[in-house]
C-alpha cells in the first residue's frame, strides 16, 4: 500500500482510528466480519504485477515471489494479541502433490511490460524436502504482538527482499511501526526458496488461531486441494493482477485496480486500510503529518497524453 517516502502510493488515505465503530451490521450482500479477538485478512498480493509497479516492498526491485504479501487488521474496538496466529497456503495446510504457482518464464526478458506475471517457478517439488532452497510452502507464525484497534500488519514473503525501517519475523516482532508502510507493523517470512509462493491462478490462504483452529480462508481459482470447511469466514477472491483488497471491514474482496478514491487504478497498497470505505479516519496513535502533494507512483497507470 503506500510508503511515506518513496512516492509509491498516495498519502491521503490513513489508518483507521480506535474510535471508529466497526461492529455495525453489514449491509446486504456484504461479508460479516470476524468475532473478537481475531484479526481480519484485508489484502493479499498473490499475482505480482510486472515491472516497477510490482515492487510492493519498495526496495527498488520487483520479485514475483518476494513481493507477495498478506495484510491483516484489528477490526475490533479493543486490542488483540497476534501471538500464535498462523498464515498458511494450500501446500502448508494440505501437504501432498504441489500446486503450480505460475506460468513458464520466457526464454528472454521481454522489453515490453505486461500485466501477467510469468516468472514464478511452474512446478514445485513433489514433496517438501525441508531445505530452504526447495521448501515448497508458505507458512508464517506470529510472535507476540498486541495490535490496537484499527492497526494494520503486513507480512511479506521476503524472498530476495530488502527492507527499510522496523521489520519483524516469526521469532520476534518489529521494534515499532514502519512509516514506509504508513505506520503498519511489517513482517517478513524470510523465505529463501522460489517455490514458497502463492499460486497466481489458484490457491488459498488459511488463518489459524493459536489453537490451530481455522479462522479465515481466502481462496481464488480452482484449487486441487481443499481448504478447511469449518473456518469462521470463507471467501472467494476475484482474479486479479495486483492485489485484492477488502472494501471496508464488512466489504468484499475486490481487485485493487477497481477500488474507488485515492487507491483507484493502483495495484496494491501494503499497510493502508480504512475500516469504513470512503472514510479516511485519523490514526489512533500519532498525529498524521501534513502529506506532500501526491505524485505518480509505479502502481498507478499513467494517463494518456
CORSULCOR-V773552 format. One record per residue. RES is the residue in three letters. PHI is phi in whole degrees, 0 to 359 (none if undefined). Layout:
((RES,PHI) (RES,PHI))
//
This chain:
((UNK,none) (UNK,227) (UNK,297) (UNK,283) (UNK,254) (UNK,253) (UNK,58) (UNK,281) (UNK,222) (UNK,295) (UNK,250) (UNK,266) (UNK,271) (UNK,232) (UNK,295) (UNK,284) (UNK,271) (UNK,296) (UNK,284) (UNK,290) (UNK,291) (UNK,243) (UNK,260) (UNK,288) (UNK,292) (UNK,293) (UNK,289) (UNK,302) (UNK,87) (UNK,266) (UNK,271) (UNK,292) (UNK,278) (UNK,267) (UNK,287) (UNK,300) (UNK,251) (UNK,276) (UNK,286) (UNK,233) (UNK,290) (UNK,245) (UNK,204) (UNK,225) (UNK,253) (UNK,248) (UNK,236) (UNK,290) (UNK,298) (UNK,284) (UNK,71) (UNK,297) (UNK,292) (UNK,269) (UNK,278) (UNK,293) (UNK,270) (UNK,71) (UNK,268) (UNK,95) (UNK,228) (UNK,276) (UNK,229) (UNK,297) (UNK,258) (UNK,296) (UNK,276) (UNK,299) (UNK,206) (UNK,232) (UNK,247) (UNK,226) (UNK,225) (UNK,272) (UNK,270) (UNK,259) (UNK,262) (UNK,211) (UNK,298) (UNK,231) (UNK,250) (UNK,269) (UNK,306) (UNK,92) (UNK,292) (UNK,229) (UNK,253) (UNK,226) (UNK,265) (UNK,295) (UNK,290) (UNK,285) (UNK,284) (UNK,229) (UNK,302) (UNK,150) (UNK,302) (UNK,286) (UNK,274) (UNK,272) (UNK,254) (UNK,197) (UNK,245) (UNK,302) (UNK,288) (UNK,293) (UNK,296) (UNK,233) (UNK,300) (UNK,283) (UNK,273) (UNK,251) (UNK,294) (UNK,232) (UNK,284) (UNK,279) (UNK,297) (UNK,228) (UNK,241) (UNK,276) (UNK,302) (UNK,283) (UNK,237) (UNK,279) (UNK,302) (UNK,293) (UNK,210) (UNK,269) (UNK,283) (UNK,90) (UNK,264) (UNK,299) (UNK,290) (UNK,233) (UNK,300) (UNK,252) (UNK,223) (UNK,257) (UNK,211) (UNK,214) (UNK,249) (UNK,288) (UNK,280) (UNK,293) (UNK,201) (UNK,272) (UNK,249) (UNK,285) (UNK,305) (UNK,82) (UNK,286) (UNK,244) (UNK,231) (UNK,238) (UNK,246) (UNK,271) (UNK,302) (UNK,92) (UNK,295) (UNK,57) (UNK,248) (UNK,241) (UNK,230) (UNK,243) (UNK,89) (UNK,298) (UNK,220) (UNK,256) (UNK,216) (UNK,290) (UNK,268) (UNK,202) (UNK,281) (UNK,295) (UNK,288) (UNK,181) (UNK,286) (UNK,246) (UNK,287) (UNK,288) (UNK,235) (UNK,53) (UNK,63) (UNK,278) (UNK,278) (UNK,242) (UNK,233) (UNK,236) (UNK,286) (UNK,58) (UNK,295) (UNK,242) (UNK,233) (UNK,290) (UNK,275) (UNK,275) (UNK,216) (UNK,280) (UNK,288) (UNK,294) (UNK,261) (UNK,203) (UNK,180) (UNK,210) (UNK,243) (UNK,244) (UNK,255) (UNK,256) (UNK,278) (UNK,300) (UNK,264) (UNK,67) (UNK,268) (UNK,292) (UNK,258) (UNK,217) (UNK,232) (UNK,241) (UNK,232) (UNK,214) (UNK,71) (UNK,263) (UNK,271) (UNK,274) (UNK,242) (UNK,256) (UNK,285) (UNK,298) (UNK,268) (UNK,252) (UNK,292) (UNK,293) (UNK,215) (UNK,236) (UNK,226) (UNK,261) (UNK,269) (UNK,286) (UNK,296) (UNK,201) (UNK,264) (UNK,100) (UNK,281) (UNK,249) (UNK,228) (UNK,283) (UNK,270) (UNK,83) (UNK,295) (UNK,258) (UNK,274) (UNK,272) (UNK,286) (UNK,226) (UNK,306) (UNK,302) (UNK,295) (UNK,266) (UNK,294) (UNK,260) (UNK,79) (UNK,298) (UNK,267) (UNK,302) (UNK,81) (UNK,264) (UNK,258) (UNK,187) (UNK,204) (UNK,299) (UNK,103) (UNK,242) (UNK,206) (UNK,255) (UNK,298) (UNK,240) (UNK,300) (UNK,84) (UNK,242) (UNK,247) (UNK,287) (UNK,290) (UNK,294) (UNK,273) (UNK,244) (UNK,227) (UNK,299) (UNK,274) (UNK,292) (UNK,297) (UNK,286) (UNK,289) (UNK,297) (UNK,301) (UNK,234) (UNK,295) (UNK,237) (UNK,295) (UNK,272) (UNK,262) (UNK,301) (UNK,288) (UNK,287) (UNK,288) (UNK,295))
//
